[in-house]
Amino acid sequence: MLTVVLIWSYVLITTYLIGYGFLMSLVNMPGMKGVKHGRSRGDKKRYDFRYRESFIVTGIVVLTVYAQIVSLFTGVGIGANIGVILICLLIAVYYRQELLSDVYCMLHVLRAKGNIFIYLFVFLLMAYGASHGIMHYDSDLYHAQAIRWIEEYGIVPGLGNLHVRLAYNSSAFAISALFSMSFLGGQSYHVMSGFFALLLAWQCIDIKNVLRRGHFVISDFSRLAAIYYLFTIFDEMVAPASDYFLSTLVFYIITHLLDMYVKHEKSYVPYILLALVGVYAITIKLSAAPMVLLTIIPLSKLLRDRTKEKMAALWIAVGMALVIVLPFLIRNVIISGWILYPVTFLNFFGFAWKIPEGIAAFDAKEIKTFGRGYSDVAAFGDAPFSQWVPHWFSTITGLNKIMLILAIISVFLYIGYLIYFLMAALGRKNEKIRNFGKGKVFELSSRSMMATADFLTIGGTLIGCLIFWFLSAPLIRYGVVYVWLTPVVIMGRLFIVINNRIGKDLREMILKIAVGLFAFWMFFKCVNLVIEDGSRFNPQYLLRQQDYGHYETKEFKLGDETFYYPAEGDRIGYDPFPGATNDVSENVKLIGNTIREGFISTQGGS
């Protein structure tokens, strides 16, 4: 736990400074200044970030891109961290007055409301959870090795030929390698999935404002779902699995976006930045591809009443999106020969190290089959829709099944919202249609709501993610964030509509009952957490983080290089290195004389 606290403190300082320096530079660029309300349109004022965690999240994105770029040339270790520290020192010196003022104001606000103790408690609690737990099966299968390859070599051509799972490139592994501290000689720490969970937990603290404000807002519902998710991964976030990175980040993005609408954020700058975080999410896991739909929101704001400044902001945003995506795509091509492995229809390259198309296609089918609840690809890889859907649905249990059913209902509810919106839009010149439901169906001016068009964009993005997940690899672990967020956002809006129309006394009673039930549920979950953790408690984890698994291994040779594989099963862990799941000496060879030159498959061309 102590090591987690120390590394997280380092991560907080560096990401905050990097994020602060980047955003302060950004808002001084053409088109990125906000228009101060109450003044003329031409009177510009630098945008003031009201959400301080924006600096940390921005810093994470920037440092992930930095780690990926470094990995294209060398290992991501002490040299990369020295670079980060030097940049942070430059930012700290250049913005010293602004930073001191910002930190002072932030601490003053936290102390004034007594929140500083809550934030500190959550920090320590999450650090304890990230210090030990259940190591994800895939982390010892390939996550640990993928991170170590980045630490040691940065990138190696055709690495996926050694083990196809190593071709599953994720920016989560790059940021994990940057902050693993393996160069200190102790162990490779895997704290970043827990750090993403910490940021989400801090964001969820604001749910306590429900009773103070006296009414619900739509972001309360996404926070409630996020809290439940954090409880489910508390004993698992010790593992650097990309699933945890993605889910916590998507929860954060949607909740933050809803918060901005609740607080009537008018500037297009934060919407651009949040959409870019959505693009970043895609580089963590390709299942988040529909998150790109969130770019519709800032695009609509920029293309409405177009000005020279807005067009400048648009092109800056496009440039930043490319900077986020390009290092990820380059790593894909170098590791596997494919731009989006294991997607084979995007066949643009013919590099010698390219994973054969047949292997990639089979791998894609295996992922899909496994996601549908089958393990035998030969028997069920081409199972018809009518066969696999009932089987898949039967494998989902408990609350996840209930939320999945609610998500399906929410899709139809969303269609109802969409029909209403289209009728309102098409009926602007027809008084009967224009007045349909006026003052009866949707309240668009309430501070607990948002404009219908923006809600439809957010709801449509979530439904798009849900459908994309379902049609690709619908394992509940991969898409739990979409299964939960879709109904809580769509039905949450309906609840607020109804709640706003009932009597004040009934509304207050519902609020008190909801708060009471939430308090009881939190107490129950916390007690459960303590009981479950008791069986895993080990005093040594109060100092050091639980290491990756260790397994008995055998050896094989590729050229003069020695490789290791497990004596039983397919998990190799972090040590020894380099590792594979089995002896692949008959299927793979070195391109040259050393590992750095890469691997090539001997199983046929692409």
Secondary structure as a PSIPRED ss2 file (coil, helix, strand):
# PSIPRED VFORMAT (PSIPRED V4.0)

   1 M C   1.000  0.000  0.000
   2 L H   0.000  1.000  0.000
   3 T H   0.000  1.000  0.000
   4 V H   0.000  1.000  0.000
   5 V H   0.000  1.000  0.000
   6 L H   0.000  1.000  0.000
   7 I H   0.000  1.000  0.000
   8 W H   0.000  1.000  0.000
   9 S H   0.000  1.000  0.000
  10 Y H   0.000  1.000  0.000
  11 V H   0.000  1.000  0.000
  12 L H   0.000  1.000  0.000
  13 I H   0.000  1.000  0.000
  14 T H   0.000  1.000  0.000
  15 T H   0.000  1.000  0.000
  16 Y H   0.000  1.000  0.000
  17 L H   0.000  1.000  0.000
  18 I H   0.000  1.000  0.000
  19 G H   0.000  1.000  0.000
  20 Y H   0.000  1.000  0.000
  21 G H   0.000  1.000  0.000
  22 F H   0.000  1.000  0.000
  23 L H   0.000  1.000  0.000
  24 M H   0.000  1.000  0.000
  25 S H   0.000  1.000  0.000
  26 L H   0.000  1.000  0.000
  27 V C   1.000  0.000  0.000
  28 N C   1.000  0.000  0.000
  29 M C   1.000  0.000  0.000
  30 P C   1.000  0.000  0.000
  31 G C   1.000  0.000  0.000
  32 M C   1.000  0.000  0.000
  33 K C   1.000  0.000  0.000
  34 G E   0.000  0.000  1.000
  35 V E   0.000  0.000  1.000
  36 K C   1.000  0.000  0.000
  37 H C   1.000  0.000  0.000
  38 G C   1.000  0.000  0.000
  39 R C   1.000  0.000  0.000
  40 S C   1.000  0.000  0.000
  41 R C   1.000  0.000  0.000
  42 G C   1.000  0.000  0.000
  43 D C   1.000  0.000  0.000
  44 K E   0.000  0.000  1.000
  45 K E   0.000  0.000  1.000
  46 R C   1.000  0.000  0.000
  47 Y C   1.000  0.000  0.000
  48 D C   1.000  0.000  0.000
  49 F C   1.000  0.000  0.000
  50 R C   1.000  0.000  0.000
  51 Y C   1.000  0.000  0.000
  52 R C   1.000  0.000  0.000
  53 E H   0.000  1.000  0.000
  54 S H   0.000  1.000  0.000
  55 F H   0.000  1.000  0.000
  56 I H   0.000  1.000  0.000
  57 V H   0.000  1.000  0.000
  58 T H   0.000  1.000  0.000
  59 G H   0.000  1.000  0.000
  60 I H   0.000  1.000  0.000
  61 V H   0.000  1.000  0.000
  62 V H   0.000  1.000  0.000
  63 L H   0.000  1.000  0.000
  64 T H   0.000  1.000  0.000
  65 V H   0.000  1.000  0.000
  66 Y H   0.000  1.000  0.000
  67 A H   0.000  1.000  0.000
  68 Q H   0.000  1.000  0.000
  69 I H   0.000  1.000  0.000
  70 V H   0.000  1.000  0.000
  71 S H   0.000  1.000  0.000
  72 L C   1.000  0.000  0.000
  73 F C   1.000  0.000  0.000
  74 T C   1.000  0.000  0.000
  75 G C   1.000  0.000  0.000
  76 V C   1.000  0.000  0.000
  77 G C   1.000  0.000  0.000
  78 I H   0.000  1.000  0.000
  79 G H   0.000  1.000  0.000
  80 A H   0.000  1.000  0.000
  81 N H   0.000  1.000  0.000
  82 I H   0.000  1.000  0.000
  83 G H   0.000  1.000  0.000
  84 V H   0.000  1.000  0.000
  85 I H   0.000  1.000  0.000
  86 L H   0.000  1.000  0.000
  87 I H   0.000  1.000  0.000
  88 C H   0.000  1.000  0.000
  89 L H   0.000  1.000  0.000
  90 L H   0.000  1.000  0.000
  91 I H   0.000  1.000  0.000
  92 A H   0.000  1.000  0.000
  93 V H   0.000  1.000  0.000
  94 Y H   0.000  1.000  0.000
  95 Y C   1.000  0.000  0.000
  96 R H   0.000  1.000  0.000
  97 Q H   0.000  1.000  0.000
  98 E H   0.000  1.000  0.000
  99 L H   0.000  1.000  0.000
 100 L H   0.000  1.000  0.000
 101 S H   0.000  1.000  0.000
 102 D H   0.000  1.000  0.000
 103 V H   0.000  1.000  0.000
 104 Y H   0.000  1.000  0.000
 105 C H   0.000  1.000  0.000
 106 M H   0.000  1.000  0.000
 107 L H   0.000  1.000  0.000
 108 H H   0.000  1.000  0.000
 109 V H   0.000  1.000  0.000
 110 L H   0.000  1.000  0.000
 111 R H   0.000  1.000  0.000
 112 A H   0.000  1.000  0.000
 113 K C   1.000  0.000  0.000
 114 G C   1.000  0.000  0.000
 115 N H   0.000  1.000  0.000
 116 I H   0.000  1.000  0.000
 117 F H   0.000  1.000  0.000
 118 I H   0.000  1.000  0.000
 119 Y H   0.000  1.000  0.000
 120 L H   0.000  1.000  0.000
 121 F H   0.000  1.000  0.000
 122 V H   0.000  1.000  0.000
 123 F H   0.000  1.000  0.000
 124 L H   0.000  1.000  0.000
 125 L H   0.000  1.000  0.000
 126 M H   0.000  1.000  0.000
 127 A H   0.000  1.000  0.000
 128 Y H   0.000  1.000  0.000
 129 G H   0.000  1.000  0.000
 130 A H   0.000  1.000  0.000
 131 S H   0.000  1.000  0.000
 132 H C   1.000  0.000  0.000
 133 G C   1.000  0.000  0.000
 134 I C   1.000  0.000  0.000
 135 M C   1.000  0.000  0.000
 136 H C   1.000  0.000  0.000
 137 Y H   0.000  1.000  0.000
 138 D H   0.000  1.000  0.000
 139 S H   0.000  1.000  0.000
 140 D H   0.000  1.000  0.000
 141 L H   0.000  1.000  0.000
 142 Y H   0.000  1.000  0.000
 143 H H   0.000  1.000  0.000
 144 A H   0.000  1.000  0.000
 145 Q H   0.000  1.000  0.000
 146 A H   0.000  1.000  0.000
 147 I H   0.000  1.000  0.000
 148 R H   0.000  1.000  0.000
 149 W H   0.000  1.000  0.000
 150 I H   0.000  1.000  0.000
 151 E H   0.000  1.000  0.000
 152 E H   0.000  1.000  0.000
 153 Y C   1.000  0.000  0.000
 154 G C   1.000  0.000  0.000
 155 I C   1.000  0.000  0.000
 156 V C   1.000  0.000  0.000
 157 P C   1.000  0.000  0.000
 158 G C   1.000  0.000  0.000
 159 L H   0.000  1.000  0.000
 160 G H   0.000  1.000  0.000
 161 N H   0.000  1.000  0.000
 162 L H   0.000  1.000  0.000
 163 H C   1.000  0.000  0.000
 164 V H   0.000  1.000  0.000
 165 R H   0.000  1.000  0.000
 166 L H   0.000  1.000  0.000
 167 A H   0.000  1.000  0.000
 168 Y C   1.000  0.000  0.000
 169 N C   1.000  0.000  0.000
 170 S C   1.000  0.000  0.000
 171 S H   0.000  1.000  0.000
 172 A H   0.000  1.000  0.000
 173 F H   0.000  1.000  0.000
 174 A H   0.000  1.000  0.000
 175 I H   0.000  1.000  0.000
 176 S H   0.000  1.000  0.000
 177 A H   0.000  1.000  0.000
 178 L H   0.000  1.000  0.000
 179 F C   1.000  0.000  0.000
 180 S C   1.000  0.000  0.000
 181 M C   1.000  0.000  0.000
 182 S H   0.000  1.000  0.000
 183 F H   0.000  1.000  0.000
 184 L H   0.000  1.000  0.000
 185 G C   1.000  0.000  0.000
 186 G C   1.000  0.000  0.000
 187 Q C   1.000  0.000  0.000
 188 S C   1.000  0.000  0.000
 189 Y C   1.000  0.000  0.000
 190 H C   1.000  0.000  0.000
 191 V C   1.000  0.000  0.000
 192 M H   0.000  1.000  0.000
 193 S H   0.000  1.000  0.000
 194 G H   0.000  1.000  0.000
 195 F H   0.000  1.000  0.000
 196 F H   0.000  1.000  0.000
 197 A H   0.000  1.000  0.000
 198 L H   0.000  1.000  0.000
 199 L H   0.000  1.000  0.000
 200 L H   0.000  1.000  0.000
 201 A H   0.000  1.000  0.000
 202 W H   0.000  1.000  0.000
 203 Q H   0.000  1.000  0.000
 204 C H   0.000  1.000  0.000
 205 I H   0.000  1.000  0.000
 206 D H   0.000  1.000  0.000
 207 I H   0.000  1.000  0.000
 208 K H   0.000  1.000  0.000
 209 N H   0.000  1.000  0.000
 210 V H   0.000  1.000  0.000
 211 L H   0.000  1.000  0.000
 212 R H   0.000  1.000  0.000
 213 R H   0.000  1.000  0.000
 214 G C   1.000  0.000  0.000
 215 H C   1.000  0.000  0.000
 216 F C   1.000  0.000  0.000
 217 V C   1.000  0.000  0.000
 218 I H   0.000  1.000  0.000
 219 S H   0.000  1.000  0.000
 220 D H   0.000  1.000  0.000
 221 F H   0.000  1.000  0.000
 222 S H   0.000  1.000  0.000
 223 R H   0.000  1.000  0.000
 224 L H   0.000  1.000  0.000
 225 A H   0.000  1.000  0.000
 226 A H   0.000  1.000  0.000
 227 I H   0.000  1.000  0.000
 228 Y H   0.000  1.000  0.000
 229 Y H   0.000  1.000  0.000
 230 L H   0.000  1.000  0.000
 231 F H   0.000  1.000  0.000
 232 T H   0.000  1.000  0.000
 233 I H   0.000  1.000  0.000
 234 F C   1.000  0.000  0.000
 235 D C   1.000  0.000  0.000
 236 E C   1.000  0.000  0.000
 237 M C   1.000  0.000  0.000
 238 V C   1.000  0.000  0.000
 239 A C   1.000  0.000  0.000
 240 P C   1.000  0.000  0.000
 241 A C   1.000  0.000  0.000
 242 S H   0.000  1.000  0.000
 243 D H   0.000  1.000  0.000
 244 Y H   0.000  1.000  0.000
 245 F H   0.000  1.000  0.000
 246 L H   0.000  1.000  0.000
 247 S H   0.000  1.000  0.000
 248 T H   0.000  1.000  0.000
 249 L H   0.000  1.000  0.000
 250 V H   0.000  1.000  0.000
 251 F H   0.000  1.000  0.000
 252 Y H   0.000  1.000  0.000
 253 I H   0.000  1.000  0.000
 254 I H   0.000  1.000  0.000
 255 T H   0.000  1.000  0.000
 256 H H   0.000  1.000  0.000
 257 L H   0.000  1.000  0.000
 258 L H   0.000  1.000  0.000
 259 D H   0.000  1.000  0.000
 260 M H   0.000  1.000  0.000
 261 Y H   0.000  1.000  0.000
 262 V H   0.000  1.000  0.000
 263 K C   1.000  0.000  0.000
 264 H C   1.000  0.000  0.000
 265 E C   1.000  0.000  0.000
 266 K C   1.000  0.000  0.000
 267 S C   1.000  0.000  0.000
 268 Y C   1.000  0.000  0.000
 269 V H   0.000  1.000  0.000
 270 P H   0.000  1.000  0.000
 271 Y H   0.000  1.000  0.000
 272 I H   0.000  1.000  0.000
 273 L H   0.000  1.000  0.000
 274 L H   0.000  1.000  0.000
 275 A H   0.000  1.000  0.000
 276 L H   0.000  1.000  0.000
 277 V H   0.000  1.000  0.000
 278 G H   0.000  1.000  0.000
 279 V H   0.000  1.000  0.000
 280 Y H   0.000  1.000  0.000
 281 A H   0.000  1.000  0.000
 282 I H   0.000  1.000  0.000
 283 T H   0.000  1.000  0.000
 284 I H   0.000  1.000  0.000
 285 K C   1.000  0.000  0.000
 286 L H   0.000  1.000  0.000
 287 S H   0.000  1.000  0.000
 288 A H   0.000  1.000  0.000
 289 A H   0.000  1.000  0.000
 290 P H   0.000  1.000  0.000
 291 M H   0.000  1.000  0.000
 292 V H   0.000  1.000  0.000
 293 L H   0.000  1.000  0.000
 294 L H   0.000  1.000  0.000
 295 T H   0.000  1.000  0.000
 296 I H   0.000  1.000  0.000
 297 I H   0.000  1.000  0.000
 298 P H   0.000  1.000  0.000
 299 L H   0.000  1.000  0.000
 300 S H   0.000  1.000  0.000
 301 K H   0.000  1.000  0.000
 302 L H   0.000  1.000  0.000
 303 L H   0.000  1.000  0.000
 304 R C   1.000  0.000  0.000
 305 D C   1.000  0.000  0.000
 306 R C   1.000  0.000  0.000
 307 T C   1.000  0.000  0.000
 308 K H   0.000  1.000  0.000
 309 E H   0.000  1.000  0.000
 310 K H   0.000  1.000  0.000
 311 M H   0.000  1.000  0.000
 312 A H   0.000  1.000  0.000
 313 A H   0.000  1.000  0.000
 314 L H   0.000  1.000  0.000
 315 W H   0.000  1.000  0.000
 316 I H   0.000  1.000  0.000
 317 A H   0.000  1.000  0.000
 318 V H   0.000  1.000  0.000
 319 G H   0.000  1.000  0.000
 320 M H   0.000  1.000  0.000
 321 A H   0.000  1.000  0.000
 322 L H   0.000  1.000  0.000
 323 V H   0.000  1.000  0.000
 324 I H   0.000  1.000  0.000
 325 V H   0.000  1.000  0.000
 326 L H   0.000  1.000  0.000
 327 P H   0.000  1.000  0.000
 328 F H   0.000  1.000  0.000
 329 L H   0.000  1.000  0.000
 330 I H   0.000  1.000  0.000
 331 R H   0.000  1.000  0.000
 332 N H   0.000  1.000  0.000
 333 V H   0.000  1.000  0.000
 334 I H   0.000  1.000  0.000
 335 I H   0.000  1.000  0.000
 336 S H   0.000  1.000  0.000
 337 G C   1.000  0.000  0.000
 338 W C   1.000  0.000  0.000
 339 I C   1.000  0.000  0.000
 340 L C   1.000  0.000  0.000
 341 Y C   1.000  0.000  0.000
 342 P C   1.000  0.000  0.000
 343 V C   1.000  0.000  0.000
 344 T C   1.000  0.000  0.000
 345 F C   1.000  0.000  0.000
 346 L C   1.000  0.000  0.000
 347 N C   1.000  0.000  0.000
 348 F C   1.000  0.000  0.000
 349 F C   1.000  0.000  0.000
 350 G C   1.000  0.000  0.000
 351 F C   1.000  0.000  0.000
 352 A C   1.000  0.000  0.000
 353 W C   1.000  0.000  0.000
 354 K C   1.000  0.000  0.000
 355 I C   1.000  0.000  0.000
 356 P C   1.000  0.000  0.000
 357 E H   0.000  1.000  0.000
 358 G H   0.000  1.000  0.000
 359 I H   0.000  1.000  0.000
 360 A H   0.000  1.000  0.000
 361 A H   0.000  1.000  0.000
 362 F H   0.000  1.000  0.000
 363 D H   0.000  1.000  0.000
 364 A H   0.000  1.000  0.000
 365 K H   0.000  1.000  0.000
 366 E H   0.000  1.000  0.000
 367 I H   0.000  1.000  0.000
 368 K H   0.000  1.000  0.000
 369 T H   0.000  1.000  0.000
 370 F H   0.000  1.000  0.000
 371 G H   0.000  1.000  0.000
 372 R C   1.000  0.000  0.000
 373 G C   1.000  0.000  0.000
 374 Y C   1.000  0.000  0.000
 375 S C   1.000  0.000  0.000
 376 D C   1.000  0.000  0.000
 377 V H   0.000  1.000  0.000
 378 A H   0.000  1.000  0.000
 379 A H   0.000  1.000  0.000
 380 F H   0.000  1.000  0.000
 381 G C   1.000  0.000  0.000
 382 D C   1.000  0.000  0.000
 383 A C   1.000  0.000  0.000
 384 P C   1.000  0.000  0.000
 385 F H   0.000  1.000  0.000
 386 S H   0.000  1.000  0.000
 387 Q H   0.000  1.000  0.000
 388 W H   0.000  1.000  0.000
 389 V H   0.000  1.000  0.000
 390 P H   0.000  1.000  0.000
 391 H H   0.000  1.000  0.000
 392 W H   0.000  1.000  0.000
 393 F H   0.000  1.000  0.000
 394 S H   0.000  1.000  0.000
 395 T H   0.000  1.000  0.000
 396 I C   1.000  0.000  0.000
 397 T C   1.000  0.000  0.000
 398 G H   0.000  1.000  0.000
 399 L H   0.000  1.000  0.000
 400 N H   0.000  1.000  0.000
 401 K H   0.000  1.000  0.000
 402 I H   0.000  1.000  0.000
 403 M H   0.000  1.000  0.000
 404 L H   0.000  1.000  0.000
 405 I H   0.000  1.000  0.000
 406 L H   0.000  1.000  0.000
 407 A H   0.000  1.000  0.000
 408 I H   0.000  1.000  0.000
 409 I H   0.000  1.000  0.000
 410 S H   0.000  1.000  0.000
 411 V H   0.000  1.000  0.000
 412 F H   0.000  1.000  0.000
 413 L H   0.000  1.000  0.000
 414 Y H   0.000  1.000  0.000
 415 I H   0.000  1.000  0.000
 416 G H   0.000  1.000  0.000
 417 Y H   0.000  1.000  0.000
 418 L H   0.000  1.000  0.000
 419 I H   0.000  1.000  0.000
 420 Y H   0.000  1.000  0.000
 421 F H   0.000  1.000  0.000
 422 L H   0.000  1.000  0.000
 423 M H   0.000  1.000  0.000
 424 A H   0.000  1.000  0.000
 425 A H   0.000  1.000  0.000
 426 L H   0.000  1.000  0.000
 427 G C   1.000  0.000  0.000
 428 R C   1.000  0.000  0.000
 429 K C   1.000  0.000  0.000
 430 N C   1.000  0.000  0.000
 431 E H   0.000  1.000  0.000
 432 K H   0.000  1.000  0.000
 433 I H   0.000  1.000  0.000
 434 R H   0.000  1.000  0.000
 435 N C   1.000  0.000  0.000
 436 F C   1.000  0.000  0.000
 437 G C   1.000  0.000  0.000
 438 K C   1.000  0.000  0.000
 439 G C   1.000  0.000  0.000
 440 K C   1.000  0.000  0.000
 441 V C   1.000  0.000  0.000
 442 F C   1.000  0.000  0.000
 443 E C   1.000  0.000  0.000
 444 L C   1.000  0.000  0.000
 445 S C   1.000  0.000  0.000
 446 S C   1.000  0.000  0.000
 447 R C   1.000  0.000  0.000
 448 S C   1.000  0.000  0.000
 449 M C   1.000  0.000  0.000
 450 M C   1.000  0.000  0.000
 451 A C   1.000  0.000  0.000
 452 T H   0.000  1.000  0.000
 453 A H   0.000  1.000  0.000
 454 D H   0.000  1.000  0.000
 455 F H   0.000  1.000  0.000
 456 L H   0.000  1.000  0.000
 457 T H   0.000  1.000  0.000
 458 I H   0.000  1.000  0.000
 459 G H   0.000  1.000  0.000
 460 G H   0.000  1.000  0.000
 461 T H   0.000  1.000  0.000
 462 L H   0.000  1.000  0.000
 463 I H   0.000  1.000  0.000
 464 G H   0.000  1.000  0.000
 465 C H   0.000  1.000  0.000
 466 L H   0.000  1.000  0.000
 467 I H   0.000  1.000  0.000
 468 F H   0.000  1.000  0.000
 469 W H   0.000  1.000  0.000
 470 F H   0.000  1.000  0.000
 471 L H   0.000  1.000  0.000
 472 S H   0.000  1.000  0.000
 473 A C   1.000  0.000  0.000
 474 P C   1.000  0.000  0.000
 475 L C   1.000  0.000  0.000
 476 I H   0.000  1.000  0.000
 477 R H   0.000  1.000  0.000
 478 Y H   0.000  1.000  0.000
 479 G H   0.000  1.000  0.000
 480 V H   0.000  1.000  0.000
 481 V H   0.000  1.000  0.000
 482 Y H   0.000  1.000  0.000
 483 V H   0.000  1.000  0.000
 484 W H   0.000  1.000  0.000
 485 L H   0.000  1.000  0.000
 486 T H   0.000  1.000  0.000
 487 P H   0.000  1.000  0.000
 488 V H   0.000  1.000  0.000
 489 V H   0.000  1.000  0.000
 490 I H   0.000  1.000  0.000
 491 M H   0.000  1.000  0.000
 492 G H   0.000  1.000  0.000
 493 R H   0.000  1.000  0.000
 494 L H   0.000  1.000  0.000
 495 F H   0.000  1.000  0.000
 496 I H   0.000  1.000  0.000
 497 V H   0.000  1.000  0.000
 498 I H   0.000  1.000  0.000
 499 N H   0.000  1.000  0.000
 500 N C   1.000  0.000  0.000
 501 R C   1.000  0.000  0.000
 502 I C   1.000  0.000  0.000
 503 G C   1.000  0.000  0.000
 504 K H   0.000  1.000  0.000
 505 D H   0.000  1.000  0.000
 506 L H   0.000  1.000  0.000
 507 R H   0.000  1.000  0.000
 508 E H   0.000  1.000  0.000
 509 M H   0.000  1.000  0.000
 510 I H   0.000  1.000  0.000
 511 L H   0.000  1.000  0.000
 512 K H   0.000  1.000  0.000
 513 I H   0.000  1.000  0.000
 514 A H   0.000  1.000  0.000
 515 V H   0.000  1.000  0.000
 516 G H   0.000  1.000  0.000
 517 L H   0.000  1.000  0.000
 518 F H   0.000  1.000  0.000
 519 A H   0.000  1.000  0.000
 520 F H   0.000  1.000  0.000
 521 W H   0.000  1.000  0.000
 522 M H   0.000  1.000  0.000
 523 F H   0.000  1.000  0.000
 524 F H   0.000  1.000  0.000
 525 K H   0.000  1.000  0.000
 526 C H   0.000  1.000  0.000
 527 V H   0.000  1.000  0.000
 528 N H   0.000  1.000  0.000
 529 L H   0.000  1.000  0.000
 530 V H   0.000  1.000  0.000
 531 I H   0.000  1.000  0.000
 532 E H   0.000  1.000  0.000
 533 D H   0.000  1.000  0.000
 534 G H   0.000  1.000  0.000
 535 S C   1.000  0.000  0.000
 536 R C   1.000  0.000  0.000
 537 F C   1.000  0.000  0.000
 538 N C   1.000  0.000  0.000
 539 P H   0.000  1.000  0.000
 540 Q H   0.000  1.000  0.000
 541 Y H   0.000  1.000  0.000
 542 L H   0.000  1.000  0.000
 543 L C   1.000  0.000  0.000
 544 R C   1.000  0.000  0.000
 545 Q C   1.000  0.000  0.000
 546 Q C   1.000  0.000  0.000
 547 D C   1.000  0.000  0.000
 548 Y C   1.000  0.000  0.000
 549 G C   1.000  0.000  0.000
 550 H C   1.000  0.000  0.000
 551 Y C   1.000  0.000  0.000
 552 E C   1.000  0.000  0.000
 553 T E   0.000  0.000  1.000
 554 K E   0.000  0.000  1.000
 555 E E   0.000  0.000  1.000
 556 F E   0.000  0.000  1.000
 557 K E   0.000  0.000  1.000
 558 L E   0.000  0.000  1.000
 559 G C   1.000  0.000  0.000
 560 D C   1.000  0.000  0.000
 561 E E   0.000  0.000  1.000
 562 T E   0.000  0.000  1.000
 563 F E   0.000  0.000  1.000
 564 Y E   0.000  0.000  1.000
 565 Y E   0.000  0.000  1.000
 566 P E   0.000  0.000  1.000
 567 A C   1.000  0.000  0.000
 568 E C   1.000  0.000  0.000
 569 G C   1.000  0.000  0.000
 570 D C   1.000  0.000  0.000
 571 R C   1.000  0.000  0.000
 572 I C   1.000  0.000  0.000
 573 G C   1.000  0.000  0.000
 574 Y C   1.000  0.000  0.000
 575 D C   1.000  0.000  0.000
 576 P C   1.000  0.000  0.000
 577 F C   1.000  0.000  0.000
 578 P C   1.000  0.000  0.000
 579 G E   0.000  0.000  1.000
 580 A C   1.000  0.000  0.000
 581 T C   1.000  0.000  0.000
 582 N C   1.000  0.000  0.000
 583 D C   1.000  0.000  0.000
 584 V C   1.000  0.000  0.000
 585 S C   1.000  0.000  0.000
 586 E C   1.000  0.000  0.000
 587 N C   1.000  0.000  0.000
 588 V E   0.000  0.000  1.000
 589 K E   0.000  0.000  1.000
 590 L E   0.000  0.000  1.000
 591 I C   1.000  0.000  0.000
 592 G C   1.000  0.000  0.000
 593 N C   1.000  0.000  0.000
 594 T C   1.000  0.000  0.000
 595 I H   0.000  1.000  0.000
 596 R H   0.000  1.000  0.000
 597 E H   0.000  1.000  0.000
 598 G C   1.000  0.000  0.000
 599 F E   0.000  0.000  1.000
 600 I E   0.000  0.000  1.000
 601 S E   0.000  0.000  1.000
 602 T C   1.000  0.000  0.000
 603 Q C   1.000  0.000  0.000
 604 G C   1.000  0.000  0.000
 605 G C   1.000  0.000  0.000
 606 S C   1.000  0.000  0.000
